[in-house]
Amino acid sequence: MRILVTGGAGFIGSHLIDRLMAQKHEVICLDNFFTGRKHNILKWLDNPYFELIRHDITEPIKLEVDQIYHLACPASPIHYQYNPVKTIKTNVMGTLYMLGLAKRVKARFLLASTSEVYGDPEVHPQSEDYRGNVNPIGPRSCYDEGKRVAETLAFDYYLQNNVDIRVARIFNTYGPRMLENDGRVVSNFVVQALKGEPLTVYGDGSQTRSFCYVSDLVEGLIRLMNGEHTGPINIGNPDEYTILQLAQAVQNMVNPDSEVLFKPLPQDDPKRRQPDITKAKTLLNWQPTVPLSEGLKLTIEDFRDRVTSSDKHHLASV
């Protein structure tokens, strides 16, 4: 098949492309390189079945494809709050243009939505029928309300124009190729530990998150895309850890002597996040297989290479 991946040079997008190329598809990667990196897709650049287009999806584009994985959008607060207007435009206009493309060429369209649509949830764990508790004017709203609108658009195109859609609600994902500076908790802790800095925990560290390793997530997206269910379907790992437990796990793996530093909790930071993955299990026959200890080990190895090489580079340029 001919498959378009928007945001294909990003963290999740590049892992998805690796899988699609291994399955012998023709892949078009679309990215504006705001948070994507060419390095992530370097190994495919000379491959005749791979094409890279530098493009911003807030502008329309014409392509011929069979499937569209729509992943383009900065997903960490530091990046999506950097230019909130651009973030909401990416979610709304970008999704609108991609759905228009899917409609024209009769492609199947998968939207990478997010657990952020649940906001700071009042029910636990979160199942797909929970409607969320989102602040429409808070600092995270450009992202979470943007993704809520993207879901609305997807379902409207499905109901009005019969576009073949799939909606995945992605929970916290981690693994190699995460940006070192993305401000998310796994990358923060790993980078701090590798640099011998104190690990920063916001609040008392009792807030929980569920961490899904990227290869598990990609498997879930591919199953959803090629299955018969529109969704929305939660894709994430239901194993719940407190932020303090995560800090201690990283500490033990990298630097048992590093300290933990407590700082005040940011506004609208969800207290608990845990997916109910009953639907993914029953409809997609999917569940995560990589335990946190194993996933962290692989993530730390990847970061160790990058952090030490960037330090060397920095020292060389001083």
C-alpha distance (Angstrom), angle and dihedral (degrees) to the residues before:
residue distance angle dihedral
M1 . . .
R2 3.79 . .
I3 3.78 107.2 .
L4 3.80 130.0 -171.8
V5 3.81 118.4 -154.0
T6 3.81 114.3 -170.4
G7 3.79 111.2 -156.7
G8 3.80 86.0 22.3
A9 3.81 95.1 152.5
G10 3.80 91.2 56.1
F11 3.79 129.9 96.1
I12 3.82 99.7 -86.1
G13 3.82 95.8 24.6
S14 3.81 94.2 58.2
H15 3.83 92.4 49.7
L16 3.82 88.6 49.6
I17 3.84 90.3 50.4
D18 3.83 90.3 51.3
R19 3.81 88.8 56.6
L20 3.82 95.1 44.2
M21 3.82 92.1 48.6
A22 3.82 89.8 49.0
Q23 3.83 87.0 54.2
K24 3.84 88.1 55.7
H25 3.80 97.9 -114.2
E26 3.79 124.2 146.5
V27 3.79 105.6 -110.4
I28 3.80 130.7 -161.0
C29 3.79 113.9 -165.7
L30 3.80 116.4 -157.6
D31 3.81 118.1 -169.2
N32 3.80 139.2 148.0
F33 3.82 91.0 -156.7
F34 3.81 95.8 -125.8
T35 3.81 90.0 133.1
G36 3.81 99.0 -8.9
R37 3.81 119.9 95.4
K38 3.77 128.8 -147.6
H39 3.79 87.7 -142.2
N40 3.85 89.2 69.4
I41 3.82 92.5 63.4
L42 3.81 99.2 29.4
K43 3.79 94.0 115.8
W44 3.82 92.4 60.6
L45 3.82 99.7 47.2
D46 3.82 94.6 96.0
N47 3.79 94.5 41.5
P48 3.84 112.5 111.7
Y49 3.82 91.0 -142.3
F50 3.80 93.1 55.8
E51 3.78 127.6 77.7
L52 3.80 128.5 -177.2
I53 3.80 121.3 -156.7
R54 3.79 120.9 -175.3
H55 3.77 101.7 -146.0
D56 3.78 139.8 140.9
I57 3.80 110.6 -130.9
T58 3.79 92.5 -146.3
E59 3.84 81.2 80.7
P60 3.83 120.1 63.2
I61 3.81 121.3 -108.6
K62 3.82 134.4 -171.4
L63 3.81 119.6 -136.9
E64 3.80 138.2 148.3
V65 3.82 111.7 -124.2
D66 3.81 142.0 145.7
Q67 3.80 99.0 -145.2
I68 3.81 135.2 21.1
Y69 3.79 123.1 -157.1
H70 3.79 102.2 -166.1
L71 3.81 106.0 -157.7
A72 3.82 101.6 138.5
C73 3.80 112.1 128.3
P74 3.80 133.8 92.3
A75 3.80 104.8 -100.4
S76 3.79 105.9 -170.3
P77 3.82 121.5 80.8
I78 3.83 93.8 -122.6
H79 3.79 91.4 57.3
Y80 3.78 101.1 35.7
Q81 3.82 92.5 46.5
Y82 3.82 91.8 48.5
N83 3.82 89.5 79.7
P84 3.82 107.6 6.9
V85 3.83 94.3 177.9
K86 3.81 90.1 54.6
T87 3.84 89.8 47.9
I88 3.78 94.1 54.3
K89 3.82 90.6 43.7
T90 3.80 89.4 52.6
N91 3.81 90.7 51.1
V92 3.80 96.3 43.7
M93 3.83 107.8 28.6
G94 3.81 93.7 30.6
T95 3.80 92.0 52.1
L96 3.81 91.3 44.1
Y97 3.83 92.3 53.8
M98 3.80 93.0 45.2
L99 3.81 91.9 49.5
G100 3.81 88.6 48.3
L101 3.80 88.5 53.0
A102 3.83 91.4 48.4
K103 3.79 89.6 50.3
R104 3.83 93.8 49.9
V105 3.79 97.4 46.8
K106 3.84 96.0 31.4
A107 3.81 93.0 -121.0
R108 3.78 124.7 160.0
F109 3.81 109.8 -111.3
L110 3.81 127.3 -150.2
L111 3.80 118.4 -167.8
A112 3.78 117.2 -154.2
S113 3.79 98.2 -143.4
T114 3.79 123.4 170.0
S115 3.78 146.6 -126.2
E116 3.83 83.8 -116.4
V117 3.83 86.8 83.7
Y118 3.84 84.8 75.9
G119 3.83 90.7 58.0
D120 3.80 113.5 -167.0
P121 3.81 94.2 -14.1
E122 3.78 123.9 -133.9
V123 3.81 92.1 -166.3
H124 3.78 124.6 61.1
P125 2.99 130.3 -121.7
Q126 3.82 98.4 18.5
S127 3.78 118.2 -122.6
E128 3.81 124.5 -170.4
D129 3.81 94.1 -101.4
Y130 3.83 92.7 60.3
R131 3.80 107.2 106.1
G132 3.77 97.9 -152.3
N133 3.79 139.7 -124.7
V134 3.80 105.4 -109.2
N135 3.79 130.0 165.0
P136 3.84 105.1 -135.7
I137 3.83 92.8 -158.0
G138 3.81 100.4 37.4
P139 3.81 125.7 113.4
R140 3.82 92.0 -98.1
S141 3.81 95.8 47.1
C142 3.84 96.1 95.5
Y143 3.80 85.7 66.1
D144 3.80 105.7 33.1
E145 3.81 97.2 38.1
G146 3.82 88.0 41.0
K147 3.81 90.2 56.8
R148 3.82 91.3 44.8
V149 3.82 88.7 55.8
A150 3.83 89.7 45.9
E151 3.82 88.9 56.2
T152 3.83 89.8 48.1
L153 3.80 90.7 51.8
A154 3.81 92.3 48.1
F155 3.81 92.3 52.5
D156 3.82 92.4 43.6
Y157 3.82 90.8 53.2
Y158 3.80 88.1 47.9
L159 3.81 94.6 49.1
Q160 3.80 98.1 38.1
N161 3.82 102.9 32.9
N162 3.78 102.8 20.7
V163 3.82 92.9 -120.0
D164 3.80 109.9 171.8
I165 3.83 102.3 -118.7
R166 3.80 138.3 179.0
V167 3.81 123.3 -170.0
A168 3.81 121.4 -160.0
R169 3.80 120.5 -172.2
I170 3.77 103.1 -152.1
F171 3.80 120.3 -153.8
N172 3.83 125.4 -158.7
T173 3.80 108.6 -43.1
Y174 3.78 127.4 -172.1
G175 3.79 139.4 175.1
P176 3.80 144.1 104.8
R177 3.85 116.6 -20.6
M178 3.80 95.1 33.0
L179 3.79 107.3 142.7
E180 3.80 112.3 -99.2
N181 3.80 91.2 -138.0
D182 3.80 100.2 42.1
G183 3.80 94.0 112.1
R184 3.79 93.4 -130.7
V185 3.73 117.6 138.7
V186 3.83 101.3 -112.5
S187 3.81 94.8 48.4
N188 3.84 91.6 41.8
F189 3.80 93.2 54.4
V190 3.80 95.1 42.7
V191 3.82 94.4 48.9
Q192 3.82 92.5 44.4
A193 3.81 92.1 49.3
L194 3.82 92.9 47.1
K195 3.80 91.1 50.3
G196 3.82 91.7 47.6
E197 3.83 91.4 -116.1
P198 3.83 124.7 139.3
L199 3.84 113.9 -89.5
T200 3.80 109.9 -112.6
V201 3.81 114.6 -134.8
Y202 3.82 117.6 -176.0
G203 3.80 116.6 -141.5
D204 3.81 114.2 -10.8
G205 3.82 92.9 -43.4
S206 3.80 93.1 -112.2
Q207 3.83 93.1 116.5
T208 3.78 111.1 105.4
R209 3.79 136.0 -136.0
S210 3.78 134.0 179.1
F211 3.78 115.8 -135.9
C212 3.79 123.5 -151.9
Y213 3.80 120.1 -166.2
V214 3.80 111.9 -124.1
S215 3.84 97.3 -119.3
D216 3.84 89.7 56.1
L217 3.79 91.0 49.1
V218 3.83 93.2 49.7
E219 3.81 90.1 51.1
G220 3.83 88.7 53.0
L221 3.83 92.6 50.0
I222 3.81 92.5 49.6
R223 3.82 91.7 48.8
L224 3.80 91.5 48.7
M225 3.82 92.4 48.1
N226 3.80 92.9 50.0
G227 3.80 97.2 38.4
E228 3.79 130.0 84.2
H229 3.83 101.0 -108.9
T230 3.80 125.6 95.7
G231 3.80 94.7 -158.5
P232 2.94 142.8 166.4
I233 3.80 86.2 -139.0
N234 3.80 125.4 174.8
I235 3.79 113.0 -126.6
G236 3.77 113.3 -170.6
N237 3.76 144.1 95.8
P238 3.82 114.9 -80.6
D239 3.83 93.5 -154.5
E240 3.79 102.4 112.4
Y241 3.82 122.7 -150.8
T242 3.78 131.6 177.8
I243 3.79 115.1 -120.6
L244 3.80 88.3 -116.3
Q245 3.84 91.2 55.6
L246 3.80 89.2 51.5
A247 3.83 91.4 49.3
Q248 3.81 90.0 51.3
A249 3.83 92.3 48.0
V250 3.83 91.2 53.0
Q251 3.80 90.7 42.9
N252 3.81 91.7 54.3
M253 3.82 92.8 47.6
V254 3.80 98.7 45.4
N255 3.76 112.8 18.5
P256 3.83 120.5 -5.1
D257 3.81 89.3 -170.7
S258 3.80 96.4 60.0
E259 3.80 115.5 112.0
V260 3.79 128.3 -128.0
L261 3.82 116.2 -126.2
F262 3.83 119.9 -160.5
K263 3.83 119.8 -145.3
P264 3.83 132.9 176.1
L265 3.82 117.9 -80.5
P266 3.86 116.5 -102.8
Q267 3.83 120.2 -119.7
D268 3.82 117.9 -81.7
D269 3.80 92.5 6.6
P270 3.83 105.2 157.9
K271 3.82 113.4 -117.0
R272 3.78 96.1 -151.0
R273 3.77 134.1 19.3
Q274 3.75 124.4 177.6
P275 3.80 127.5 145.2
D276 3.76 123.5 -131.5
I277 3.82 98.5 -141.2
T278 3.80 98.2 -177.7
K279 3.83 90.3 118.4
A280 3.82 94.2 49.5
K281 3.82 90.0 49.1
T282 3.79 96.1 47.5
L283 3.83 101.8 33.9
L284 3.82 100.9 33.3
N285 3.79 99.7 23.6
W286 3.82 85.3 -129.3
Q287 3.75 133.2 141.4
P288 3.80 133.3 151.6
T289 3.80 117.2 -91.1
V290 3.83 104.6 -179.5
P291 3.82 113.4 89.6
L292 3.82 118.7 -140.2
S293 3.82 93.4 -111.5
E294 3.82 92.0 56.2
G295 3.82 95.2 41.7
L296 3.81 91.8 48.6
K297 3.79 90.9 51.1
L298 3.84 91.5 54.9
T299 3.81 91.5 44.1
I300 3.80 93.0 49.8
E301 3.83 91.5 50.2
D302 3.81 90.5 52.9
F303 3.82 92.6 47.4
R304 3.79 92.5 44.9
D305 3.83 89.7 60.2
R306 3.80 92.0 48.2
V307 3.80 99.3 41.6
T308 3.81 93.8 48.3
S309 3.81 93.8 44.0
S310 3.83 92.1 48.3
D311 3.81 90.0 48.8
K312 3.81 90.2 51.0
H313 3.78 89.9 47.1
H314 3.80 89.9 48.9
L315 3.81 92.4 49.6
A316 3.80 90.8 48.1
S317 3.78 91.6 53.2
V318 3.83 95.2 46.3
